[in-house]
């Protein structure tokens, strides 16, 4: 076991002042509201290691996803390697897995994705990493809070994610020791970052205020709240397709070229739940390359048996959508984004999220993309759905996913093209498609 004080003192020399303030705070309950990318997960995992070295104890670190929990455990092992070098005593782990490490003094550090069942019944110190992102944060808090009665410590850190989560309530109402580090404080205290460049490149004042300035933004205009989105995240949903043979698959394609990107979103329907099986992003890709990739998915020789596909046929997407419909018949439906069509797509998507009938990857870009969609009421009383253009695009993932859900539920009203020969042929096929259902189109 490391001697008390020596290893922490050596490590403290590489910490910035705001990180040292956090680690030196020995309060039973403490919470850290922090900017992105300032080293909060690094600091939280280091504190867990120091606690485990100084006193025999069990420390559990709960993260927002399985991927994040693995990253945290990598940080734990990294801390142990460094402390092994600077300490006079042997602190090498005796038993270690991807989720747990046991130290020579009998202390354990466990890193797991957060859920109420994991937190319930654990006796030890609990570290909640990116708590605002954790699904069922209120239930997790209720499940783990009784550990405080046993004298164990609770440490909470996160960036902000609106006001519909337990992290916001604890920060604004809880009786905890509070630390706040925005990007300006972090840079002033030694973080190497170009604030002006960061603000310019994020391209979204709300995102800047939330991600870097630690501001809790009101979500009243967000059509999908973070709470709804996070509740449908699942580690088994994936952006990278594997062996997908034999399922019931539906594809949505939102077309872009330069300012926006093309997104292909593949759903698999399992019972009444839609699971994400692919999210393909094509940025600045020539239309020929986009068409070749789409054809490879829709062709009968494809390993993915796609039953039906809906393609954005608005503006620059019109030609690609029309050509795909000509090539693959009624299994492809071009969709023009009129106000009514976007409302139907958005309303259906929200219902799927509210009913927990979709599963999406626990991915920050997807989460932020979905959250940018807002519902507006115009001065004429019409409902409009739109999103600000950010570095992630223009809600391209949301609309591709919505088109994929629509592909499984039935076509939108027949759309009109110019009276070209191809257009007339498409309209004939489109009229046929209107009399069909998604389930009846397999094999085309």
C-alpha positions in Angstrom: 0.0 0.0 0.0 1.2 3.5 -0.8 2.1 5.8 2.0 -0.5 8.4 2.7 0.3 11.7 1.1 3.4 10.9 -1.0 1.8 9.6 -4.2 -1.0 12.2 -4.1 1.5 14.9 -3.5 3.6 13.8 -6.5 0.5 13.6 -8.7 -0.8 17.0 -7.5 2.1 18.7 -9.2 0.7 17.8 -12.6 -2.9 18.9 -11.8 -4.4 22.3 -12.5 -5.7 24.4 -9.7 -9.4 23.5 -10.3 -8.5 19.8 -10.4 -6.6 20.1 -7.1 -9.5 22.0 -5.5 -11.8 19.1 -6.4 -9.5 16.3 -5.1 -8.7 18.3 -1.9 -12.4 18.7 -1.0 -13.1 15.9 1.4 -16.8 16.6 1.8 -19.1 13.7 2.1 -21.2 14.9 -0.9 -19.8 17.1 -3.7 -20.8 18.0 -7.2 -18.8 19.4 -10.1 -20.4 21.4 -12.9 -17.7 21.5 -15.6 -17.0 22.4 -19.2 -16.2 19.9 -21.9 -12.7 18.5 -22.3 -11.1 20.0 -19.1 -10.1 16.7 -17.5 -13.0 16.0 -15.2 -13.2 12.2 -15.9 -9.4 12.1 -15.5 -9.7 13.9 -12.1 -12.7 11.8 -10.9 -10.9 8.5 -11.7 -7.7 9.8 -10.0 -9.6 10.6 -6.9 -11.1 7.1 -6.8 -7.6 5.7 -7.1 -6.2 7.9 -4.3 -9.1 7.0 -2.0 -8.5 3.3 -2.7 -4.8 3.7 -1.9 -5.1 5.7 1.3 -7.9 3.7 2.9 -9.2 0.2 2.3 -12.6 0.8 0.6 -14.7 -0.1 -2.4 -15.2 2.6 -5.1 -17.7 2.4 -7.8 -17.5 4.7 -10.9 -20.8 4.9 -12.9 -20.6 6.3 -16.4 -23.2 7.2 -19.0 -22.4 4.3 -21.3 -20.5 1.0 -21.5 -17.9 2.7 -23.8 -17.4 5.5 -21.3 -17.1 3.1 -18.4 -14.3 1.3 -20.3 -12.5 4.6 -21.0 -12.7 5.5 -17.3 -11.2 2.1 -16.3 -8.3 2.8 -18.8 -7.7 6.0 -16.9 -7.7 4.1 -13.6 -5.0 1.7 -14.9 -3.0 4.7 -16.2 -3.1 6.4 -12.8 -1.9 3.2 -11.1 1.0 2.9 -13.5 2.1 6.5 -12.8 1.7 6.1 -9.1 3.6 2.9 -9.2 6.6 4.9 -10.5 6.4 7.8 -8.1 5.6 5.7 -5.0 8.1 3.9 -2.8 5.7 1.1 -2.2 4.3 -1.5 -4.5 0.7 -0.7 -5.5 0.4 -3.0 -8.5 -3.1 -4.4 -9.0 -3.4 -8.0 -7.7 -6.6 -8.8 -9.6 -7.9 -6.9 -12.6 -10.6 -7.2 -15.3 -12.0 -4.7 -17.7 -14.5 -3.7 -15.1 -12.8 -4.1 -11.8 -9.3 -3.8 -10.1 -8.3 -5.0 -6.7 -5.3 -3.4 -4.9 -2.9 -5.0 -2.5 -4.6 -3.4 0.5 -7.9 -5.0 -0.4 -9.5 -1.9 -2.0 -11.5 -2.3 -5.1 -12.3 0.1 -8.0 -15.3 -0.8 -10.2 -16.3 1.0 -13.4 -19.7 0.2 -14.9 -22.4 1.8 -17.1 -25.0 3.4 -14.8 -28.4 2.0 -14.1 -30.5 1.8 -10.9 -29.9 -1.9 -10.3 -26.1 -1.4 -10.4 -26.3 1.3 -7.8 -28.7 -0.4 -5.5 -27.2 -2.3 -2.6 -23.6 -1.2 -3.2 -21.7 -0.3 0.0 -18.9 2.0 -0.8 -18.0 5.4 -2.3 -19.8 6.2 -5.5 -18.5 8.4 -8.4 -21.1 9.5 -10.9 -19.3 10.6 -14.2 -21.3 12.7 -16.6 -24.4 12.3 -14.4 -26.6 14.5 -16.6 -26.2 12.0 -19.4 -27.1 8.9 -17.4 -30.4 7.3 -18.2 -32.9 7.3 -15.3 -30.7 9.7 -13.3 -33.5 10.2 -10.8 -33.9 6.5 -10.2 -30.1 6.0 -10.0 -29.9 8.7 -7.3 -32.7 7.2 -5.3 -31.1 3.8 -5.5 -27.6 4.8 -4.5 -28.2 7.7 -2.0 -28.8 5.4 1.0 -25.0 4.6 0.9 -24.5 8.0 2.5 -26.0 6.7 5.7 -23.1 4.3 6.0 -20.6 7.2 5.9 -19.6 6.6 2.3 -18.8 9.4 -0.1 -20.6 10.5 -3.3 -18.9 12.4 -6.1 -20.8 13.8 -9.0 -19.5 15.5 -12.2 -21.0 16.5 -15.5 -21.5 19.0 -18.2 -25.0 20.4 -18.5 -27.8 18.7 -20.4 -30.8 20.9 -20.0 -33.0 21.0 -16.8 -34.8 17.7 -17.1 -32.4 15.5 -15.1 -31.3 14.9 -11.5 -28.0 16.6 -12.1 -29.7 19.9 -12.6 -31.9 19.4 -9.5 -28.9 18.6 -7.3 -26.9 21.6 -8.6 -29.8 24.0 -8.0 -31.4 22.5 -4.9 -29.1 20.0 -3.3 -27.0 20.6 -0.1 -23.7 19.5 -1.6 -20.2 21.1 -1.8 -20.3 22.7 -5.3 -17.5 23.2 -7.8 -17.9 25.0 -11.1 -15.3 25.2 -13.9 -16.2 26.8 -17.1 -13.9 27.0 -20.1 -12.7 30.5 -19.1 -11.7 29.3 -15.6 -10.0 26.3 -17.0 -7.9 28.3 -19.5 -7.0 30.9 -16.9 -5.7 28.1 -14.6 -3.5 26.3 -17.2 -5.7 24.5 -19.7 -4.1 24.9 -23.2 -7.1 25.8 -25.4 -8.0 28.6 -27.9 -11.3 29.8 -26.6 -12.0 32.0 -29.6 -11.4 29.2 -32.1 -13.5 26.8 -30.0 -16.4 29.2 -30.0 -16.1 29.9 -33.7 -15.9 26.3 -34.8 -18.8 25.1 -32.6 -21.0 27.5 -34.6 -23.9 27.4 -32.2 -24.4 29.9 -29.4 -26.6 27.5 -27.4 -24.2 24.7 -27.7 -21.3 26.9 -26.7 -23.2 28.1 -23.6 -24.1 24.6 -22.6 -20.9 22.7 -23.4 -18.3 25.3 -22.4 -20.0 28.0 -20.3 -21.8 25.6 -18.0 -25.2 27.1 -18.6 -28.4 25.1 -18.1 -30.6 25.9 -21.1 -34.3 25.6 -21.0 -35.5 22.7 -23.2 -39.0 24.0 -23.8 -38.3 24.5 -27.5 -36.4 21.2 -28.0 -38.8 18.7 -29.6 -36.9 15.8 -28.2 -35.5 16.5 -24.7 -32.3 15.0 -23.6 -34.3 12.9 -21.1 -36.3 11.3 -23.9 -33.2 10.7 -26.1 -31.0 9.2 -23.4 -33.8 6.9 -22.2 -33.7 5.2 -25.7 -29.9 4.9 -25.9 -28.6 1.3 -25.8 -25.2 -0.3 -26.1 -26.7 -3.0 -28.4 -27.7 -0.3 -30.9 -24.9 0.3 -33.3 -23.8 2.7 -36.0 -21.6 0.0 -37.6 -23.4 -2.9 -39.2 -22.3 -6.4 -38.6 -23.9 -9.6 -39.8 -27.5 -8.5 -40.5 -28.9 -11.3 -42.5 -32.4 -12.5 -41.8 -33.9 -9.4 -40.1 -36.6 -6.9 -41.0 -34.7 -3.8 -42.1 -35.8 -0.3 -43.1 -33.6 2.4 -44.5 -33.9 6.2 -44.3 -31.7 8.5 -46.4 -31.3 12.3 -45.9 -29.4 13.8 -48.8 -26.7 16.4 -48.5 -23.6 17.5 -50.4 -21.5 20.3 -49.0 -23.2 22.4 -46.3 -25.1 19.3 -45.1 -24.1 15.6 -45.2 -25.8 12.5 -46.5 -26.9 10.2 -43.7 -28.1 6.7 -44.2 -29.9 5.3 -41.1 -30.8 1.6 -41.0 -33.4 0.3 -38.6 -34.2 -3.3 -37.7 -37.7 -4.0 -36.4 -37.7 -6.5 -33.6 -41.3 -6.9 -32.4 -42.5 -3.4 -31.9 -39.0 -1.9 -31.2 -36.8 -0.4 -33.9 -33.0 -1.0 -33.3 -30.3 1.1 -35.0 -28.1 -1.2 -37.1 -26.2 1.4 -39.2 -25.6 5.2 -39.3 -23.5 5.9 -42.4 -22.3 9.5 -42.8 -21.1 10.7 -46.2 -19.7 14.2 -46.1 -18.7 16.0 -49.3 -19.2 12.8 -51.2 -19.9 13.1 -55.0 -23.4 12.1 -55.9 -22.1 9.2 -57.9 -20.4 7.8 -54.8 -23.6 8.2 -52.8 -25.6 6.5 -55.5 -23.2 3.6 -55.7 -23.3 3.0 -51.9 -27.1 3.3 -51.9 -27.4 0.8 -54.8 -25.1 -1.6 -53.0 -27.5 -1.6 -50.0 -30.7 -1.9 -52.0 -29.5 -4.4 -54.6 -31.0 -7.9 -54.3 -27.4 -9.3 -53.8 -26.9 -7.2 -50.7 -26.3 -9.1 -47.5 -28.8 -6.8 -45.8 -32.4 -7.7 -46.7 -33.9 -4.1 -46.8 -37.7 -4.3 -47.2 -38.2 -0.6 -47.9 -36.3 2.7 -48.2 -37.5 6.3 -47.9 -35.2 9.0 -49.5 -35.2 12.7 -49.1 -36.2 14.0 -52.5 -36.1 17.7 -51.6 -33.9 20.0 -53.7 -30.6 18.3 -54.4 -31.9 14.9 -53.3 -34.6 14.8 -56.0 -32.5 13.2 -58.8 -30.8 10.6 -56.6 -34.2 9.7 -55.1 -35.9 9.5 -58.5 -33.2 7.4 -60.0 -33.3 5.0 -57.0 -37.0 4.6 -57.4 -36.7 3.9 -61.1 -34.0 1.2 -60.4 -35.6 -0.5 -57.4 -39.3 0.1 -57.9 -41.8 0.5 -55.0 -39.4 -0.6 -52.4 -38.0 3.0 -52.7 -40.1 6.0 -51.9 -38.9 9.5 -52.6 -40.1 12.0 -49.9 -40.3 15.7 -50.4 -40.0 17.6 -47.2 -43.1 19.8 -47.2 -44.1 21.4 -43.9 -46.9 18.7 -43.4 -44.5 15.9 -44.2 -41.9 17.1 -41.7 -44.6 17.4 -39.1 -45.8 13.9 -39.7 -42.2 12.5 -39.6 -41.3 14.4 -36.4 -44.5 13.6 -34.5 -44.1 9.9 -35.3 -40.4 10.0 -34.1 -41.4 11.6 -30.9 -44.1 9.0 -30.2 -41.6 6.3 -30.8 -39.2 7.9 -28.2 -42.0 8.5 -25.7 -43.1 4.8 -26.0 -39.5 3.6 -25.8 -39.9 1.9 -29.2 -36.6 2.9 -30.6 -33.0 2.1 -29.6 -30.2 4.4 -30.7 -26.4 4.3 -30.0 -25.1 6.2 -26.9 -23.3 8.7 -29.1 -22.9 12.4 -28.4 -23.2 13.5 -32.0 -26.4 11.6 -32.5 -27.8 12.9 -29.2 -27.0 16.5 -30.0 -28.3 16.2 -33.6 -31.6 14.9 -32.4 -31.8 17.6 -29.7 -31.4 20.4 -32.2 -34.8 19.9 -33.8 -37.3 22.5 -32.6 -41.0 23.0 -33.0 -42.1 26.5 -34.0 -45.5 28.1 -34.4 -45.5 30.7 -37.1 -47.4 34.0 -37.0 -50.0 32.4 -39.3 -50.5 29.6 -36.7 -48.7 26.9 -38.7 -46.5 24.4 -37.1 -42.9 24.2 -38.4 -40.0 21.9 -37.5 -36.5 23.0 -38.1 -33.0 23.0 -36.6 -30.1 25.4 -36.6 -27.2 24.4 -38.8 -24.2 23.4 -36.6 -20.9 21.6 -37.1 -22.9 18.4 -36.9 -25.1 19.4 -39.8 -28.7 20.3 -40.0 -30.4 17.6 -38.0 -29.5 15.3 -40.8 -29.3 12.2 -38.5 -32.8 13.0 -37.1 -34.4 13.2 -40.5 -32.7 10.1 -41.9 -33.8 8.2 -38.8 -37.4 9.6 -39.2 -37.4 8.5 -42.9 -36.4 5.0 -41.9 -39.2 4.8 -39.3 -41.6 6.1 -42.0 -40.4 3.4 -44.4 -41.7 0.8 -42.0 -45.1 2.5 -41.4 -46.3 3.5 -44.9 -45.7 6.1 -47.6 -46.5 9.8 -47.5 -48.8 11.3 -50.1 -47.7 10.9 -53.7 -45.2 13.7 -54.7 -45.0 15.4 -58.1 -42.0 15.8 -60.3 -41.6 17.7 -63.5 -43.3 16.1 -66.4 -40.2 14.4 -67.7 -40.2 10.8 -69.0 -38.5 9.7 -65.8 -40.9 11.7 -63.8 -44.0 10.1 -65.4 -42.5 6.7 -64.9 -41.9 7.5 -61.2 -45.5 8.7 -60.7 -46.8 5.5 -62.2 -44.7 3.5 -59.8 -45.5 5.8 -56.9 -49.2 5.3 -57.5 -48.7 1.6 -57.3 -46.7 2.0 -54.0 -49.6 3.9 -52.5 -51.7 0.8 -52.7 -49.1 -1.3 -51.0 -47.8 -1.7 -47.5 -44.2 -1.9 -46.3 -44.6 -5.5 -45.3 -46.0 -6.4 -48.7 -43.0 -5.1 -50.6 -40.3 -7.6 -49.6 -38.6 -9.1 -52.6 -38.7 -6.2 -54.9 
